[in-house]
């Protein structure tokens, strides 16, 4: 099977930011120290910390709490200008970028809107493009701001779990995510609480070690004045082992949990690995999946930070590595002291000591069912009848054994292809092509590539397009997959369309069964009106007070929602406002 792939940029958003912010750096002039101010009314506490461990990414900045309220004033943290506005139904939601003359930019996320001419300009552009999600760039002369200037209002848009301001500082030239703690003399966050260690995990280097008779094992810790193992003072182990730890931090005057800044591992009184979670590039945020035990996180939602570093990990967070942070137990009955030291931004520390006792144990045998091994750092191509996958060199963090299987399914257009790699993290997209063995649909746009569980139930979809008998696409998640069909239009459910005189915020819920929402449009009396889409609640929202329509009269409303397979749901009614 010979195919030519047209590769799509894997980093469209981040490259867009890079182009925008690089031009910003050229336009902002001389660099120097900036005077900073709080971006929210103080005093403040945080709901999220810089570089906190999250699913598939590091948290990029600080989450300033806003008292559980929306529509609070947001202030420019330093002199500069609004260089960019990005509005999305997910992620940062409504986001502003302010460029500063020292070559940095501050980011303000999950906003409800903007102030004055900036707000009207954004809204005019949304109407011009006839879409809610837009990306706008501005020149330095258009929207300059002074330190402390009120230019936006807080909210809960995008992927936010509650009202707050997401605040970041980035270096313009390369999108380095910088720690807001650098300006804590202004922000005034206080913390005298030390980090807390909740558990350790020991994992054998494959076929070279064992712990308590197993290839890997977790050990819970008693957190308190002196951290101890719940299971006792020592662990019996043998061979070569990797160490990972589960921990978090706390701060004053809040119950939220935060990330650890610095991890150190001492073995036999020698520092053999240090992990400093800071100074990462925007494009490398997904590298968290190599820093942590990804399989453990996928199974139990626990974040264990690894002291060893995989060869394809792009993050520059490990230092003082000896034997790549791997410990070796090779003397029967000998006690090996291990020390773990955790530290937060405020120099609060937790220290944990335990012992490993040498005891000879058998090692796990290699898996004999491996189809092939994908090599890290190389271009890997995998093909079988009717399927081709290309893995670019930057996709894998380490070598990956692939166990391929192919099962015939009824009602599907291809077999179920499985790779037994559900818990293998990928840093970027791979390309795939699946040949349709039963290319019977007249409307080829109705085909959809789906993810399946072990019972062949559909758990999601993968974006792909039909081309000459193939479904071709990209994904950063390697899973069991097949091709199904989607001819069902999205469902539109009115939530508030009849009580608009008392509550003029028109609200509808939209939902799609499989391929995902692609577009949404609303018309009042035949004219397009802006509907804001909140993806987390699946709601379309329109404040009629911001729409130019006659009041105290009836109007026709039409809402159209299309999915990725071109199925269109339509809702029509009369509204009175």
C-alpha positions in Angstrom: 0.0 0.0 0.0 1.7 3.2 -1.2 0.3 6.5 0.2 1.5 10.1 0.3 0.7 12.0 3.5 0.1 15.7 3.5 1.4 16.6 6.9 -0.5 19.2 8.9 1.3 21.3 11.4 1.1 19.7 14.8 1.7 23.0 16.6 -0.6 25.4 14.8 -1.7 27.3 17.9 1.7 27.5 19.4 3.4 28.5 16.1 0.7 31.2 15.7 1.6 32.5 19.1 5.3 32.4 18.2 4.8 34.4 15.1 2.6 36.9 16.8 4.8 37.3 19.9 8.0 37.5 17.9 6.6 40.4 15.9 5.6 41.9 19.3 9.2 41.7 20.5 10.3 43.6 17.4 7.7 46.3 18.0 7.9 47.0 21.7 11.3 48.7 21.7 14.0 48.7 24.3 14.0 46.2 27.1 14.3 46.9 30.8 12.9 46.2 34.2 9.1 46.7 34.4 7.0 47.9 37.2 4.4 45.2 38.0 0.9 45.4 39.6 -1.6 42.8 40.7 -3.9 41.9 37.8 -6.9 41.4 40.2 -8.0 43.3 43.3 -6.1 42.1 46.3 -5.3 40.6 48.7 -5.2 37.4 46.7 -4.8 33.6 47.0 -4.2 31.1 44.3 -6.4 28.3 42.9 -3.6 26.9 40.8 0.2 27.2 40.7 2.8 27.5 38.1 3.9 24.3 36.4 1.3 22.3 38.4 0.9 18.8 37.0 -2.2 18.5 34.8 -3.5 15.9 32.3 -1.3 16.2 29.2 0.2 19.5 30.2 1.8 21.7 32.8 -0.3 24.5 34.2 1.2 27.6 32.5 0.9 30.2 35.3 -1.0 31.2 38.4 -4.8 31.1 38.9 -5.8 34.1 40.8 -9.0 33.6 42.8 -11.8 36.1 42.3 -13.9 35.4 45.3 -16.1 32.9 43.4 -17.4 35.8 41.3 -17.4 36.7 37.6 -17.2 40.1 36.0 -14.5 41.4 38.3 -12.0 44.0 37.0 -8.8 42.7 35.4 -5.8 45.0 35.3 -2.7 45.1 33.1 0.2 43.7 35.1 2.7 46.1 33.4 2.9 48.7 30.7 2.5 47.5 27.2 -0.3 47.0 24.6 -3.0 44.4 23.9 -1.3 42.5 21.1 -3.7 39.6 20.6 -7.2 38.4 21.5 -8.0 34.7 21.2 -11.5 33.4 21.8 -12.3 29.7 22.0 -15.1 27.6 23.5 -12.5 25.5 25.3 -8.9 26.0 26.6 -8.2 29.6 27.7 -11.7 30.7 26.7 -11.6 34.4 26.1 -7.9 35.3 26.3 -5.9 38.5 26.0 -2.1 38.8 25.4 -0.4 42.0 26.6 3.0 42.6 25.1 5.6 44.4 27.2 8.8 46.4 26.2 11.1 44.0 28.0 10.4 41.2 25.6 7.8 39.4 27.8 4.1 39.0 27.4 1.4 38.4 30.0 -1.6 36.2 29.3 -5.1 36.7 30.9 -7.4 33.7 30.4 -11.0 32.6 31.1 -12.2 36.2 30.7 -15.8 37.2 30.3 -15.0 40.2 28.1 -13.1 43.4 27.6 -13.5 47.1 28.3 -14.6 49.9 26.1 -13.4 50.1 22.5 -11.4 46.8 22.8 -14.7 45.0 23.6 -16.6 46.6 20.7 -13.7 45.9 18.3 -13.7 42.2 19.2 -17.4 42.0 18.9 -17.4 43.8 15.5 -14.8 41.3 14.2 -16.9 38.3 15.4 -19.9 39.7 13.5 -17.7 40.3 10.4 -16.4 36.7 10.5 -19.8 35.4 11.6 -18.1 33.2 14.3 -17.6 33.2 18.0 -14.1 31.7 18.1 -11.7 34.3 16.6 -8.0 35.2 16.8 -7.2 38.9 16.4 -3.9 40.8 16.3 -3.4 44.5 17.1 -0.6 47.0 16.5 1.1 48.8 19.4 -0.8 52.0 18.7 -4.3 50.5 18.8 -4.8 49.4 22.4 -1.9 50.6 24.7 -2.3 49.9 28.4 -0.6 51.2 31.5 0.3 49.2 34.5 -2.8 48.8 36.7 -5.2 49.8 33.9 -8.6 48.1 33.9 -8.9 46.6 30.4 -10.9 43.3 30.9 -13.4 41.5 33.1 -12.9 38.1 34.8 -15.0 35.1 34.0 -15.3 31.4 33.8 -15.0 30.8 30.0 -13.2 27.9 28.2 -11.8 25.0 30.2 -12.3 26.7 33.6 -13.7 24.8 36.5 -14.8 28.0 38.4 -14.5 31.8 38.3 -10.8 32.9 38.4 -8.1 34.6 36.3 -5.5 32.4 34.6 -2.4 34.5 34.5 0.9 33.7 32.7 4.2 35.4 31.9 6.0 34.2 28.7 9.3 35.1 27.2 8.3 36.5 23.7 11.2 35.1 21.6 10.5 31.4 22.3 7.4 31.2 24.4 9.2 30.1 27.5 6.7 29.8 30.3 8.0 31.9 33.2 7.2 31.6 36.9 5.0 34.5 38.2 6.8 34.0 41.6 9.4 36.3 40.1 7.1 39.2 40.9 5.7 38.0 44.2 7.1 41.1 45.9 4.1 42.7 44.2 1.6 39.9 44.2 2.1 39.1 47.9 1.3 35.4 48.0 2.3 33.9 51.3 3.2 30.3 52.1 4.9 28.7 55.1 3.4 25.2 54.6 5.8 22.5 53.5 5.2 20.1 50.6 3.6 16.7 51.4 4.8 13.3 50.1 2.0 10.8 49.7 3.7 7.9 48.1 6.7 6.4 46.3 6.7 4.0 43.4 9.6 1.7 42.5 9.7 0.3 39.0 12.2 -2.3 37.7 14.2 -1.6 34.6 12.6 -4.2 32.3 14.1 -7.7 33.0 16.8 -6.2 35.2 15.1 -5.7 38.6 12.3 -6.5 41.0 10.7 -5.0 44.2 8.8 -7.2 46.7 8.6 -9.9 44.0 7.0 -7.6 41.4 8.1 -5.5 38.4 6.7 -2.4 40.1 5.0 -1.4 43.4 3.6 1.6 45.1 4.1 2.4 48.7 1.9 4.8 50.6 3.4 7.3 53.1 2.2 8.7 56.3 2.3 12.4 55.9 2.9 14.4 59.1 5.7 16.0 61.0 7.9 13.1 60.0 7.0 11.3 56.7 7.2 7.5 57.1 6.2 4.4 55.1 2.9 2.9 56.1 4.2 -0.5 55.4 7.4 -0.3 57.5 10.8 1.1 57.5 12.4 -0.9 54.7 11.6 -2.5 51.3 13.1 -5.6 49.9 14.4 -5.2 46.3 17.0 -6.3 43.8 18.6 -5.2 40.6 18.0 -1.9 38.8 15.1 0.3 39.8 13.5 3.6 38.9 12.0 5.8 41.6 9.0 8.1 41.3 7.1 10.1 43.9 3.6 11.4 44.4 3.4 14.7 46.3 1.7 18.1 46.3 2.0 21.5 48.1 -0.3 23.7 50.1 -0.4 27.4 50.8 -1.7 29.7 53.5 -5.3 30.7 53.7 -6.6 28.2 51.2 -7.5 24.5 50.8 -6.2 24.1 47.2 -3.4 21.8 46.3 -0.4 23.0 44.3 2.6 21.7 42.5 6.1 21.0 43.8 9.0 23.1 42.4 12.0 20.9 43.2 12.5 17.1 43.7 15.8 15.6 44.8 16.8 11.9 45.1 19.7 10.7 47.2 20.9 7.2 47.1 23.6 6.1 49.6 24.0 9.7 50.6 24.7 10.8 47.0 22.5 13.1 44.9 21.7 11.0 41.8 18.8 13.1 40.3 17.2 16.5 40.7 14.0 17.5 38.9 13.3 21.2 38.9 9.9 21.9 37.3 10.3 25.3 35.7 11.2 27.1 32.6 9.5 25.0 30.0 8.5 25.9 26.4 4.9 26.2 25.4 5.4 23.6 22.7 6.9 21.1 25.2 4.0 21.2 27.7 2.9 17.7 26.6 6.3 16.4 27.8 4.8 16.1 31.2 3.7 12.6 30.0 7.3 11.6 29.9 8.2 13.2 33.2 5.4 11.3 35.1 4.5 7.7 35.2 1.9 8.0 32.4 0.5 4.5 32.8 -0.2 5.1 36.5 -1.8 8.5 35.7 -4.0 7.0 33.0 -5.2 4.2 35.3 -5.6 5.9 38.7 -5.3 9.7 38.0 -2.2 9.8 40.3 0.8 11.9 39.3 4.1 10.2 40.1 7.1 12.2 39.0 10.0 10.1 37.8 13.6 10.7 38.7 14.9 9.0 35.6 14.7 10.7 32.2 13.6 9.0 29.0 15.7 9.7 25.9 13.0 11.5 24.0 11.9 13.8 26.8 12.4 17.4 25.5 12.1 19.0 29.0 15.3 20.4 30.5 14.2 19.7 34.1 16.6 16.9 35.2 20.1 17.6 36.5 22.8 15.9 38.6 21.9 12.6 36.9 24.0 9.7 37.9 23.2 6.4 36.0 20.1 8.3 34.8 18.7 8.3 38.3 18.5 4.5 38.4 19.4 2.8 41.7 21.2 -0.5 41.8 20.7 -3.1 44.6 23.2 -5.9 44.3 24.3 -7.0 47.8 22.2 -9.6 49.7 21.1 -8.3 53.1 22.7 -4.8 52.7 20.6 -1.8 53.7 20.6 1.0 51.1 19.5 4.4 52.4 17.3 6.5 50.2 16.4 10.2 50.8 13.8 12.3 48.9 13.7 16.1 49.4 10.8 18.2 48.1 10.8 22.0 48.0 8.3 24.7 46.9 8.8 28.2 45.6 8.9 29.6 49.1 11.8 27.2 50.2 9.5 25.1 52.4 10.8 21.5 52.4 9.8 18.0 53.2 12.4 15.3 53.7 11.7 11.6 53.6 14.2 8.8 54.4 13.7 5.0 53.9 15.8 2.0 53.3 16.0 -0.7 50.6 17.2 -4.1 51.7 19.0 -6.3 49.1 17.1 -9.6 48.5 17.6 -11.7 45.4 14.5 -12.0 43.3 13.5 -13.3 39.9 13.0 -10.8 37.1 10.0 -10.7 34.8 10.5 -12.4 31.5 10.3 -10.4 28.2 7.0 -10.4 26.4 7.1 -13.0 23.6 4.0 -11.5 21.7 5.7 -8.3 20.5 5.1 -7.6 16.8 7.8 -5.0 16.4 9.6 -2.3 18.4 9.2 1.3 17.5 12.5 3.1 17.9 12.6 6.5 19.6 14.2 9.3 17.6 13.7 7.6 14.3 11.0 7.6 11.6 8.9 4.5 12.2 6.5 3.1 9.6 4.1 0.3 10.4 2.0 -1.3 7.7 -0.2 -4.3 7.4 -2.9 -5.0 4.8 -5.3 -2.0 4.8 -3.5 0.0 7.4 -0.4 2.3 7.4 1.0 4.4 10.2 3.9 6.8 10.2 5.6 7.8 13.4 7.8 10.9 13.0 11.1 11.0 15.0 9.7 13.3 17.7 6.6 11.3 18.6 8.1 8.7 21.0 9.8 9.3 24.4 11.4 5.9 24.4 11.3 2.6 22.4 7.8 1.1 22.3 7.0 -2.6 21.8 4.0 -2.9 19.5 1.6 -5.8 19.8 -0.7 -5.6 16.7 -4.0 -7.4 16.4 -6.8 -7.1 13.8 -10.4 -8.2 14.6 -13.3 -8.4 12.1 -16.3 -6.4 13.3 -19.9 -6.3 12.1 -21.5 -2.9 11.2 -18.0 -1.4 10.9 -16.2 -0.5 7.6 -12.8 -1.8 8.7 -11.6 -4.3 11.2 -10.7 -3.2 14.7 -7.0 -2.4 14.8 -5.3 -2.7 18.1 -1.7 -2.1 19.3 -1.9 -2.9 23.0 -0.3 0.5 23.7 -3.2 2.3 25.5 -0.8 3.6 28.2 2.0 4.8 25.9 2.3 8.6 25.8 3.0 10.3 22.5 4.6 13.8 22.3 3.2 14.7 18.9 0.9 13.4 16.1 1.4 10.3 14.0 -0.2 9.9 10.6 -2.5 7.0 9.8 -4.5 5.7 6.8 -7.2 3.0 7.0 -8.5 1.4 3.8 -12.2 0.9 3.8 -12.9 -2.8 3.1 -16.6 -2.0 2.6 -16.7 1.5 0.9 -20.5 1.4 0.6 -21.6 4.8 1.8 -22.7 7.1 -1.1 -21.9 10.2 1.1 -18.3 9.7 2.0 -18.4 12.5 4.5 -20.4 10.3 6.9 -17.4 8.0 7.6 -15.8 8.6 11.0 -12.7 7.0 12.6 -13.6 5.8 16.1 -11.8 4.7 19.2 -13.0 1.4 20.7 -12.6 -0.2 24.1 -11.8 -3.9 24.6 -15.6 -4.7 24.2 -15.6 -2.8 20.8 -17.8 -0.1 22.2 -17.2 3.4 20.8 -15.5 5.7 23.3 -14.7 8.6 21.0 -13.6 9.7 17.5 -10.4 10.7 15.7 -10.4 13.5 13.2 -9.9 12.1 9.7 -10.9 12.7 6.1 -12.0 10.4 3.3 -9.6 10.2 0.3 -9.9 7.7 -2.5 -11.1 4.7 -0.4 -9.0 5.6 2.7 -9.7 7.4 5.9 -6.6 9.5 6.6 -5.8 11.6 9.7 -3.5 12.3 12.6 -3.7 11.5 16.3 -1.5 11.8 19.4 -3.2 8.9 21.1 -2.6 5.3 20.0 -5.7 3.2 20.6 -7.9 0.5 19.3 -9.6 2.0 16.2 -12.0 1.3 13.4 -14.3 3.2 10.9 -18.0 3.7 11.6 -20.6 6.1 10.2 -22.4 9.1 11.5 -25.6 10.2 9.9 -27.2 11.7 13.1 -27.5 15.4 13.3 -26.7 17.3 16.5 -29.5 17.8 19.1 -30.5 21.3 20.0 -32.4 21.7 23.3 -33.8 25.1 24.4 -33.1 26.1 28.0 -34.3 29.7 28.0 -36.0 31.0 24.9 -39.5 31.8 26.3 -38.8 33.8 29.4 -36.6 36.5 27.8 -38.3 39.6 29.2 -37.3 38.6 32.7 -34.1 36.9 31.7 -32.8 38.3 28.4 -29.9 35.8 28.1 -31.1 33.2 25.5 -29.6 29.8 26.2 -29.7 26.5 24.3 -27.8 23.2 24.8 -26.2 21.5 21.8 -24.9 17.9 21.7 -23.6 15.6 19.1 -23.5 11.8 19.3 -20.2 11.0 17.7 -18.2 13.2 15.2 -18.3 16.3 17.3 -19.6 19.9 16.9 -18.1 21.6 13.9 -20.1 24.9 13.6 -23.0 26.7 15.1 -25.0 29.6 13.8 -28.1 31.5 15.0 -30.4 33.9 13.1 -33.0 36.3 14.4 -35.4 37.5 11.8 -33.0 36.1 9.2 -29.9 38.0 10.4 -26.9 36.3 12.0 -26.4 36.9 15.7 -23.5 36.1 17.9 -23.9 33.0 20.1 -21.2 32.3 22.6 -20.4 28.6 23.0 -19.3 27.2 26.4 -18.0 23.7 25.6 -17.8 22.5 29.2 -21.6 23.0 29.6 -22.4 22.5 25.9 -24.4 25.7 25.9 -25.0 28.4 23.3 -25.6 31.7 25.0 -26.8 35.1 23.6 -27.4 38.2 25.7 -30.2 39.9 23.7 -29.3 43.2 25.4 -26.2 43.3 23.1 -28.2 42.5 19.9 -29.8 45.3 17.8 -33.4 44.1 17.6 -36.7 45.8 18.4 -38.0 45.2 21.9 -41.5 44.3 23.1 -42.2 42.4 20.0 -41.9 38.8 18.6 -39.0 37.6 16.5 -38.2 34.4 14.6 -35.2 32.4 15.9 -33.4 29.8 13.8 -30.3 27.9 15.2 -28.3 25.6 13.0 -25.6 23.2 14.4 -23.4 21.1 12.2 -21.1 18.2 13.1 -17.8 17.1 11.6 -19.7 14.7 9.2 -21.9 17.5 7.8 -25.0 16.5 9.7 -27.0 19.6 10.5 -29.5 20.0 13.4 -32.0 22.9 13.1 -34.1 24.5 15.8 -36.8 27.1 15.0 -39.2 29.0 17.2 -40.7 32.4 18.0 -39.2 34.5 20.7 -40.5 37.6 22.5 -38.2 40.2 23.9 
